[in-house]
Amino acid sequence: MGGEPQRHRKGRGDPLTEVVVIGGGIAGASAAAHLAPHAPVTLLEMERSLAYHTTGRSAALFVANYGGEGSRPLAHASLPFLEQPPEGSTDVPLLSDRGALWVAAADQLGHLEEVAAEGERSGAGSSLVDRDEALRLVPKLSPRHVEAGLYEPSARDIDVAALHQAFVRIARSHGAQIHLSSPVTGINRLNQGWRVSTPDDQIDCRFVVNASGAWGDLVASMAGIEPLGLLPMRRTAFMVPGDQAYSGWPMVVDVDHRFYFRPDGVQLLCSLAEEIPDEPGDVGPEMEDVALAIERINQATTLDIRTVSSQWTGLRTFAPDRDLVIGEEPTAPGFFWLVGQGGTGIMTSPAYGTLLANQVLGDSLPPGLAEAGVDPKTTDPARFR
Ligand SMILES: Cc1cc2nc3c(=O)[nH]c(=O)nc-3n(C[C@H](O)[C@H](O)[C@H](O)COP(=O)(O)OP(=O)(O)OC[C@H]3O[C@@H](n4cnc5c(N)ncnc54)[C@H](O)[C@@H]3O)c2cc1C
């Protein structure tokens, strides 16, 4: 299909839309919040509510010593927004103190040193601690299992619902249109833009932002764009009964990512930290993953977990090199990727929204991102072409 972008309206689409954002998770919401002050934006979400998929299923942590080369500076650059959200965007703090403690058994000490070195490089402010200090921080760790730890006091809990809502508030306050129950079913190139179709609508726009998470390659293929090879990986989290006395503990992570747990109110949020390839969809927990996580946590602690209060599964979606993909598709001008956030898509969201918006608007890299060491080449989709 060809032709100029036009005010084409079959249903309720916004005829003045300049940018269509596909996906209403944290990525799409951040993109909309950062674009809406500068251009008319319509966000399309296929579900009846926003943040229904991976965004609503995370462990909600900010950990500086985590993620790929591209995501670490983005996490760093996100701190100013997370610590001081824009006026009126939220009624509650987005961050609260937590800390993270990587723990190692005797045969894992080599890897603990490696993680400590990575923490040093990313300025995470972490320090190695001996068994006594690890047990002082988390008295329910088993002295028979834990030999040493790496403590990162700067790790924080993120209020994910409030952060997502902050982006939505900012976007709406600048006139962004957000349409629920609007699955994108077609994307066709016009002479100077794109026609995005849903069952009820056709919206012509200049730019498309693909923030559809695990569905990223499927959405791109609607526009005739070659897939990146995105890999959605299942990860289950579950809650077990805890105790008020645990509420000040840091998050505990096995240094080889064989399990983690952290206090959440009076419960403990636990996970096997597994990565199991899956298809885009509404995934659910596998009992074996929960059972294995409980077994490993019980080995490493004296918690003696026996019951599970609730459980859920989300898809952490990775690009082939496990780094984010942010920017214009080289083979399709006007089509922007914002995918591959893997396990860091919440804590990096303010900065990747800024970067994406700057790229769509053709602006230069903002000083805040440059100072944090963000290099757009690391996350450029052109690296796969
Ligand atoms: C167990 C677990 C723990 C995690 N812990 C952390 C953590 O501690 N810290 C952290 O930073 N990150 C964490 N993450 C990762 C983080 O949750 C993700 O990186 C992030 O949520 C990805 O956001 P997204 O918007 O890309 O994806 P999603 O939230 O999945 O949003 C994509 C949206 O696109 C929509 N969509 C798809 N196709 C279409 C279509 N055709 N038309 C319209 N809409 C469409 C979907 O319905 C969906 O709402 C964790 C993830 C899991 C599963």
The ligand as an ORCA input file, in Angstrom:
! r2SCAN-3c Opt
* xyz 0 1
  C       9.911    -12.636     37.165
  C      10.460    -11.368     36.571
  C      11.246    -10.529     37.347
  C      11.721     -9.317     36.826
  N      12.405     -8.473     37.655
  C      12.817     -7.261     37.192
  C      13.450     -6.350     38.076
  O      13.619     -6.621     39.262
  N      13.876     -5.144     37.573
  C      13.692     -4.817     36.236
  O      14.092     -3.717     35.829
  N      13.077     -5.676     35.378
  C      12.639     -6.890     35.822
  N      12.006     -7.757     34.988
  C      11.950     -7.428     33.542
  C      10.870     -6.405     33.226
  O       9.658     -6.802     33.830
  C      10.720     -6.298     31.685
  O      11.979     -5.988     31.118
  C       9.736     -5.221     31.273
  O       8.527     -5.345     31.969
  C       9.464     -5.287     29.776
  O       8.478     -4.306     29.501
  P       7.783     -4.232     28.076
  O       6.910     -3.040     28.098
  O       8.818     -4.348     27.026
  O       6.927     -5.592     27.951
  P       5.424     -5.906     28.367
  O       5.131     -5.434     29.738
  O       5.196     -7.356     28.103
  O       4.588     -5.001     27.386
  C       4.416     -5.314     26.010
  C       2.976     -4.997     25.674
  O       2.779     -5.070     24.270
  C       1.456     -5.516     24.061
  N       1.322     -6.002     22.688
  C       1.940     -7.074     22.135
  N       1.566     -7.220     20.855
  C       0.657     -6.233     20.579
  C      -0.104     -5.875     19.446
  N      -0.036     -6.569     18.292
  N      -0.936     -4.805     19.540
  C      -1.050     -4.069     20.685
  N      -0.341     -4.403     21.818
  C       0.504     -5.464     21.768
  C       1.281     -6.599     25.129
  O      -0.085     -6.876     25.403
  C       2.008     -5.985     26.311
  O       1.142     -5.282     27.178
  C      11.473     -8.966     35.468
  C      10.685     -9.817     34.680
  C      10.177    -11.001     35.226
  C       9.302    -11.862     34.370
*
